[in-house]
């Protein structure tokens, strides 16, 4: 009688099969499995460091994968929904943060920023010119100069200023000065009517010339000590703002607009064929340059001395791995393998 037809043997095989399946299912998520997983991460990282780049990366395959993974759909179907879900919470947290920005920027970083703003920058100069020479700025400047000239005329004109002719008349003609002053007020009114359009006509070109001169002076003194001090003062003013002040000024609507602009720009960039082509060229060039070097040698070449905390990686990833191993599909696959093994051993495989 064969094993297949022996009831006792068949029952024993079924019992062993069931025990094997139960043992394997439990072993997959046991403390021993977690320890093995942690050890595997360490051994795997050590093995990767010793492996040549060409054995790990297929540049064309990696470029193809990046083309499929990094596209506009990632932004619109993954990033944007998460941002919308977190938007209210994020704004609430920011508005409750009373810390100044410089609390999040260490002194060492602030020193780098101060050196950065001290450097001359042609782009910054061009932006300054655009702002200063813009019609809106010119209109504001005309109004400011108009008020200044009018105020100057009222205070300095010897015919109408309080310290000028009116004061002299009050001293010379203390009794008859009133009639004369009233006549002068009438003359002043007529004078102002004629002066007003002349001032505005003068400022039409003068304000533009003044702004251009200002822009030129700022550009010429880009590297001067006062200009550097001004930019560093602006940086200090920005860093002294609190997170809550800035986020409150941004507001919910502003956050929506900002995130929308970032999402659409990112989606557009990821959809550009030109950038994909350049990314592919960069991947190919990198792999070709370091194909025969190990990963450890490449990291050393670029002065990368950091070693990842693999225990932290295990702490974060093991619960996910364990949940996947306990899932129905994985357990079903395990059961199928074990049943197949016993079927082959007993000769009952179909």
C-alpha positions, 0 to 999 in steps of 0.5 A, spaced: 500 500 500 502 506 498 503 512 502 497 515 498 492 509 500 494 508 507 489 512 511 494 512 517 499 515 513 495 520 510 492 522 516 499 523 519 501 527 513 495 532 513 497 533 521 504 535 519 502 539 513 497 543 518 503 543 523 508 546 518 503 551 516 501 553 523 509 554 525 511 557 519 505 562 519 507 564 527 514 564 525 513 569 520 511 574 525 515 572 531 520 576 535 525 571 532 523 573 525 524 581 527 531 579 530 532 576 523 529 582 519 534 587 523 540 583 522 538 582 515 538 590 514 545 590 517 548 585 513 544 587 507 547 594 508 554 592 509 553 587 502 551 593 498 557 597 501 561 592 498 557 591 491 559 595 485 554 600 482 553 597 476 551 590 479 546 594 483 543 599 478 541 598 471 541 606 469 536 605 463 531 601 468 532 606 473 530 612 468 524 608 466 522 607 473 523 614 475 519 616 468 513 612 470 513 614 478 515 621 477 509 624 473 503 629 474 499 624 476 503 623 483 502 630 484 495 631 483 492 624 485 497 623 491 500 630 494 495 634 493 489 630 496 494 629 502 495 637 502 488 638 502 487 634 508 492 637 512 491 644 510 487 646 516 491 642 521 497 645 518 495 652 518 492 651 526 499 649 528 503 655 525 498 660 527 499 657 534 507 657 534 509 664 537 517 662 536 521 667 531 523 664 525 531 665 527 529 660 533 529 655 527 535 658 524 541 656 528 547 662 528 551 658 524 546 658 518 544 665 520 552 667 518 551 663 512 545 667 510 548 674 512 554 672 507 549 670 502 546 677 502 552 681 502 554 678 496 552 682 489 547 679 485 545 681 478 538 678 479 537 682 485 539 688 482 534 687 476 528 685 480 530 692 484 530 696 478 523 693 476 520 694 483 523 701 483 521 703 476 514 700 475 509 705 474 505 704 480 512 706 484 512 712 480 505 714 481 506 713 489 513 717 488 509 723 484 504 723 490 509 723 495 513 729 492 507 733 490 505 733 498 513 734 499 513 740 494 506 743 496 508 743 504 515 746 502 512 751 498 507 753 504 512 753 509 518 756 505 515 761 500 516 768 503 510 771 500 505 766 504 509 763 509 507 765 517 514 767 518 515 771 511 511 777 509 504 776 513 509 776 519 512 783 517 505 786 515 503 784 522 509 788 525 509 794 520 501 795 520 498 792 526 492 795 525 491 795 517 494 788 516 488 784 516 485 787 510 492 786 506 492 779 509 485 777 506 488 780 500 494 776 500 490 770 501 486 771 495 492 772 491 495 765 494 489 762 492 489 764 485 497 762 486 495 755 488 491 754 482 496 756 477 502 752 481 498 745 482 498 743 475 505 746 474 507 742 480 504 735 477 507 737 470 514 738 473 513 731 477 511 727 471 518 727 468 522 728 475 519 722 479 521 717 473 528 720 473 528 720 480 526 713 481 531 711 475 537 715 479 535 711 485 535 704 481 542 706 478 545 708 485 543 702 488 546 698 483 552 702 483 553 701 491 551 694 491 557 692 494 558 698 498 558 697 506 551 701 507 548 697 501 550 690 505 548 693 512 541 694 509 540 687 506 542 684 512 537 689 516 532 686 512 534 679 513 534 680 520 527 683 520 525 677 516 528 672 521 525 676 527 518 675 525 514 670 529 511 664 525 504 665 528 505 672 525 507 670 518 502 664 518 496 669 520 498 674 514 498 668 509 491 666 512 487 660 509 486 662 502 493 664 502 495 657 504 490 654 498 493 659 493 501 657 495 499 650 495 496 650 488 501 654 485 507 649 488 502 643 486 501 646 479 508 648 478 511 641 480 506 637 476 508 641 470 516 640 471 514 633 472 511 633 465 516 636 461 520 631 456 526 636 456 527 635 464 526 627 463 531 627 458 536 631 462 534 626 468 536 620 464 542 623 461 544 624 468 543 617 471 546 614 465 552 619 466 553 617 474 552 610 473 558 610 467 562 614 472 562 609 478 560 603 474 566 599 477 566 602 484 563 599 490 557 603 493 562 604 499 567 607 495 562 612 491 560 615 498 567 616 500 569 619 494 563 624 495 565 625 502 559 622 505 561 619 512 554 618 515 551 611 517 544 610 517 541 608 523 538 601 521 535 600 528 531 606 527 529 604 520 527 597 523 523 600 528 519 604 523 518 599 518 517 592 522 510 593 524 508 594 516 512 588 514 509 584 520 502 587 518 503 585 510 506 578 513 500 577 517 495 579 511 490 574 508 494 574 501 501 573 504 498 567 508 494 564 503 501 564 498 504 561 504 499 556 505 499 554 497 507 553 497 506 548 503 501 544 500 504 544 494 511 541 497 507 536 501 503 534 494 509 533 491 512 529 496 506 525 497 506 524 489 499 527 489 500 534 485 496 534 480 
